[in-house]
Amino acid sequence: MKELAQKWMTEGLQGLGRVALLFVESVQSIFRHKPSWNDLLYQLYFIGAKSQSVVLITGAFTGMVLCAQTYFQFHKVKMDTATLAVVSISMSSELGPVLTGLMVAGRVGAAMAAELGTMRVTEQIDALRTLATHPIDYLVVPRLLATVVALPLLTAEAVVIGIAASYVVGVHLLGMDATYAWANMIRYSHAQDVIMGIIKATVFGGLIAVISCDKGLNCREGAEGVGKATTEAVVYSSMAILMSNFFLTLLLTRLLLP
């Protein structure tokens, strides 16, 4: 049992070290070499535009169920019109970036790991090196930049559609007073909540890209290795989002909120 625990700890520390080194090397590559605009635009389309349907559906139904549950509890103490304020703050600073990150990790992270893992198994990455093309410059940097740019935009869409859907449910289905509900939302929601969510989404985007690319670049041979790398990319990206969200919340709350 002790040896197994030591093995897990060793593999975990090695994985963290690889991810950290990959991130540092990718950032250095951004400033050393000009990224390919064609690759970057394609990754923006694949990560951002093609993920919109998943993100919008997630944001809409999250906002609706949060509105309904909050209304049912607030109605007991005659605070119905504060429901939209709770939805707005929760979606902007917590649920929006976290759920968007998880959805993108499931869709895009798996695709990144599978694509790079297949390239490694078929020795295409070795072929890039023989052609004097660094895999980090050609494969990792466009994906990292695209994810960091796309995830805050997707988060903003999820927040907006979540608030809009909660307004429709609260006013037209549950019978809240539209004027007071909207006024309370404006009163208690602050720009700091939105800034906190955007910062979190940017960090989550970097985590998803670096972890997924690391798993793809270091997968084992064969179809089984690619499948395992894909699964680990999604699981580890999701875990990283949830764990980093806690520390980011503590840090950003102290820095941004009065």
Disulfide bonds with the S-S distance in Angstrom:
none
